[in-house]
Amino acid sequence: MRLGSHLSISKGFDNAAELAREIGANTFQFFTRNPRGGSARSIEAAEIEKWRLISKEYDIKPVVGHLPYTVNLAAPAERAYNFAKMILADELIRMDRVGVEYLVIHPGSHAGSGKEEGLRRIIACLEETFMPFAGKTVLLLETMAGQGSEIGTPDDISMIISALGNPEGIGVCIDSCHLTGDGYDFLQKDDVEKLACDLDGTVGLNRVKALHLNDSKFPPGSHKDRHERIGRGYLGKDGLLNLITHPVFVNLPMLLETPVDDYRQYGEEITLIRSWLEESVL
């Protein structure tokens, strides 16, 4: 199983790899640049070479970049929309240069302009920025909780991918907390099966490449995106195990984004999840 968490690359990819090893992770996610702004750290060739060696030595893969939350592909305001296009185009090239396998982005928020217009803006943005990209990094659109004017149900993402002509280099990242907010109840095994069927009938299971593994502060259908520590929220042990042991999802890289005070606390959650898995097969 590929199990890891969100970490920082502010001190270099090699430092993040050392921390991943310390907490028992064999995959990790990171913000590609300041999550609340647009500044990006320079990644030099020497760091990339060092990263490639250490990631192979420690067997850390895949590695997932996450674009900052300020990037809104559906923004109705031209300044924000142009910012999104610029950042996405730059980050696809930067991450491909490093060898990052996946780049996650929230599809966008229509901010009151209406879902149809928001989808149109997202598709136009991706046509301009993603379609000319010829690198290996796969862009993953994340499923959302439906909070406010968010766009990001499996149906929404399927519509976006279809409008782009079903390109190979685009996929989906699912989020256990977001999907709970959107109405799936993973305490019920039937709802895990329903999710698998819904994804198969919309985006296609072959496009589902990663799982953000988070407990939820709120119950199903809340349309609220509020992550909770593993085992302390609505999903708890049973809901999370139902999801991650399902044959469709068990081999996905699973990335914790729970509200910790220190990255090393993710080690506690990774240990807890692995203990649950060991108990479940006894």
C-alpha positions in Angstrom: 0.0 0.0 0.0 1.2 3.5 -0.9 0.4 5.6 2.2 1.8 9.1 3.0 0.8 12.6 3.7 1.1 16.2 2.8 4.6 17.5 3.5 6.7 20.7 2.8 9.4 21.0 0.1 10.5 24.4 1.5 13.8 22.9 2.5 14.2 20.8 -0.6 12.8 17.6 -2.0 15.5 15.6 -0.3 14.5 17.0 3.1 10.9 16.0 2.4 12.1 12.5 1.5 13.9 12.2 4.8 10.8 13.3 6.7 8.6 10.9 4.7 10.9 8.0 5.7 10.9 9.1 9.3 7.0 9.0 9.5 6.7 5.8 7.6 5.4 7.2 4.4 6.3 5.8 0.9 4.5 8.6 -1.0 3.8 12.2 -0.3 2.1 15.4 -1.5 3.3 19.0 -1.4 2.2 22.5 -2.4 4.0 23.5 -5.5 4.2 27.1 -4.3 2.8 29.2 -1.5 -0.7 27.8 -0.9 -2.1 31.3 -0.3 -0.2 33.2 -2.9 1.7 32.9 -6.1 5.4 32.8 -5.1 7.4 29.7 -6.1 10.7 28.4 -4.8 13.4 27.8 -7.4 14.2 24.1 -7.9 17.7 23.8 -9.3 19.2 20.9 -11.3 21.4 19.7 -8.4 18.3 19.3 -6.1 16.4 17.4 -8.8 19.3 15.0 -9.3 19.6 14.4 -5.5 15.8 13.9 -5.3 15.8 11.3 -8.0 18.5 9.3 -6.3 17.0 9.5 -2.8 13.4 8.8 -3.9 14.6 5.6 -5.6 16.7 4.6 -2.6 13.7 5.1 -0.2 11.1 3.8 -2.7 9.0 6.9 -2.5 6.5 7.1 -5.3 4.3 8.5 -6.7 4.9 12.1 -5.6 2.0 14.5 -5.9 2.1 18.2 -6.3 -0.9 20.3 -5.3 -1.6 23.7 -6.8 -2.4 26.6 -4.4 -6.0 27.2 -3.4 -5.8 30.7 -5.0 -5.8 29.1 -8.5 -9.4 29.2 -9.7 -9.9 27.9 -13.2 -13.6 29.0 -13.1 -13.0 32.6 -11.9 -15.4 35.1 -13.5 -12.9 38.0 -12.8 -10.4 38.3 -15.6 -7.5 39.1 -13.4 -8.0 35.9 -11.3 -8.7 33.9 -14.4 -5.5 35.0 -16.1 -3.6 34.3 -12.9 -4.9 30.8 -12.9 -3.9 30.2 -16.5 -0.4 31.5 -15.9 0.2 29.4 -12.7 -1.2 26.2 -14.2 0.9 26.5 -17.3 4.0 27.2 -15.3 3.5 24.5 -12.8 2.9 21.8 -15.4 6.3 22.6 -16.8 8.0 22.9 -13.4 6.6 19.7 -12.0 7.4 17.7 -15.2 11.0 18.9 -15.0 11.3 17.5 -11.4 9.6 14.3 -12.4 6.5 14.7 -10.3 4.0 12.1 -11.4 0.7 13.9 -10.5 -0.4 17.5 -10.2 -3.7 18.1 -8.3 -5.9 21.1 -8.7 -9.4 22.0 -7.4 -11.5 22.4 -10.6 -12.7 25.8 -9.5 -15.5 28.0 -8.1 -18.0 29.8 -10.3 -18.3 32.6 -7.6 -21.9 33.3 -8.4 -21.6 33.3 -12.2 -23.5 30.0 -12.4 -22.3 26.4 -12.8 -22.7 26.3 -16.6 -20.5 29.4 -17.0 -18.0 28.1 -14.5 -17.6 24.8 -16.4 -17.2 26.7 -19.6 -14.4 28.8 -18.1 -12.6 25.7 -16.7 -12.8 24.0 -20.1 -11.5 27.1 -21.9 -8.7 27.5 -19.4 -7.6 23.8 -19.8 -7.8 24.0 -23.5 -5.3 26.9 -23.4 -3.0 25.7 -20.7 -3.2 21.9 -20.4 -3.9 20.8 -24.0 -0.6 22.1 -25.4 1.4 20.5 -22.6 3.5 17.5 -23.8 5.1 16.4 -20.6 4.6 13.3 -18.5 3.1 14.9 -15.3 -0.6 13.9 -15.1 -3.1 16.7 -14.1 -5.6 15.5 -11.5 -9.0 17.2 -11.0 -10.1 16.8 -7.4 -13.6 15.8 -6.3 -15.1 18.5 -4.1 -17.7 18.7 -1.3 -20.1 21.1 -3.2 -19.4 23.9 -0.7 -20.7 27.2 -1.9 -20.1 27.6 -5.6 -17.5 24.8 -5.9 -17.5 22.7 -9.1 -16.1 19.2 -8.8 -18.6 16.3 -8.7 -17.7 13.2 -10.7 -20.3 14.3 -13.2 -18.7 17.8 -13.4 -15.2 16.3 -13.9 -16.5 13.9 -16.5 -18.1 16.8 -18.5 -14.8 18.7 -18.4 -12.7 15.7 -19.6 -15.2 14.9 -22.3 -15.2 18.5 -23.6 -11.4 18.3 -23.9 -11.7 15.2 -26.1 -10.7 12.7 -23.3 -7.0 13.4 -23.3 -4.8 10.8 -21.7 -2.9 13.1 -19.4 -5.8 14.1 -17.2 -7.2 12.2 -14.3 -9.0 12.4 -11.0 -8.0 12.7 -7.3 -10.8 11.7 -4.9 -11.1 13.0 -1.4 -12.8 11.0 1.4 -13.9 14.1 3.3 -15.1 15.9 0.2 -17.0 12.9 -1.0 -18.6 12.6 2.5 -19.7 16.2 2.2 -21.1 15.5 -1.2 -23.4 12.7 0.2 -21.5 9.4 0.2 -21.7 7.5 3.6 -18.6 5.3 3.8 -19.9 3.7 7.0 -22.1 1.8 4.6 -20.2 -0.6 2.3 -22.9 -0.1 -0.3 -22.0 3.5 -0.6 -18.4 2.6 -1.2 -19.6 0.4 -4.0 -21.9 3.2 -5.2 -18.9 5.5 -5.4 -16.9 2.9 -7.5 -19.9 2.5 -9.8 -20.4 6.3 -10.1 -16.8 6.9 -11.0 -16.8 4.0 -13.5 -19.9 5.5 -15.1 -18.6 9.1 -15.3 -14.8 9.7 -15.4 -13.9 6.0 -15.7 -12.0 4.1 -13.0 -8.8 4.2 -15.1 -8.6 7.9 -14.5 -8.8 7.7 -10.7 -5.1 8.1 -9.7 -4.9 9.3 -6.1 -6.9 9.4 -2.8 -6.8 12.2 -0.2 -7.5 10.3 2.9 -9.2 12.5 5.5 -11.7 12.0 8.2 -14.7 14.4 8.2 -15.9 16.8 10.9 -19.4 16.7 9.4 -21.8 13.9 8.3 -22.7 13.0 4.7 -24.5 15.6 2.6 -23.3 18.6 4.6 -21.5 20.1 1.6 -18.8 21.2 4.0 -15.1 20.7 3.5 -13.8 20.3 7.1 -11.0 17.7 7.5 -10.6 15.9 10.8 -7.8 13.7 12.3 -7.9 10.1 11.3 -10.4 8.2 13.5 -11.7 11.3 15.2 -14.5 12.3 12.8 -17.6 10.9 11.2 -15.9 8.3 9.2 -13.8 6.8 12.0 -12.1 3.4 11.7 -15.0 1.6 10.0 -15.7 4.2 7.3 -12.1 4.7 6.4 -11.4 1.0 6.3 -14.5 0.4 4.1 -13.1 2.8 1.6 -9.4 2.0 1.5 -9.8 -1.8 1.5 -12.3 -1.8 -1.5 -10.6 -3.4 -4.5 -11.0 -0.3 -6.7 -9.3 2.0 -4.2 -6.8 -0.2 -2.3 -3.9 0.4 -4.7 -4.3 4.1 -5.0 -1.6 6.3 -3.4 -3.3 7.6 -0.2 -2.4 11.0 1.1 -3.3 12.4 4.5 -4.3 16.1 4.7 -5.6 16.1 8.2 -5.3 19.1 10.5 -2.0 18.4 12.4 0.2 20.9 14.2 3.4 19.2 13.1 4.1 17.0 10.0 5.6 14.3 12.3 2.1 13.8 13.7 1.2 12.2 10.3 3.5 9.4 11.4 1.0 8.6 14.2 -1.8 8.4 11.7 0.1 6.3 9.3 0.9 3.9 12.1 -2.7 3.8 13.2 -4.0 3.1 9.7 -1.5 0.3 9.2 -2.5 -1.2 12.5 -6.2 -1.2 11.5 -5.3 -2.9 8.2 -3.3 -5.6 10.1 -6.3 -6.2 12.5 -8.7 -6.4 9.6 -6.9 -9.3 8.0 -6.5 -11.3 11.2 
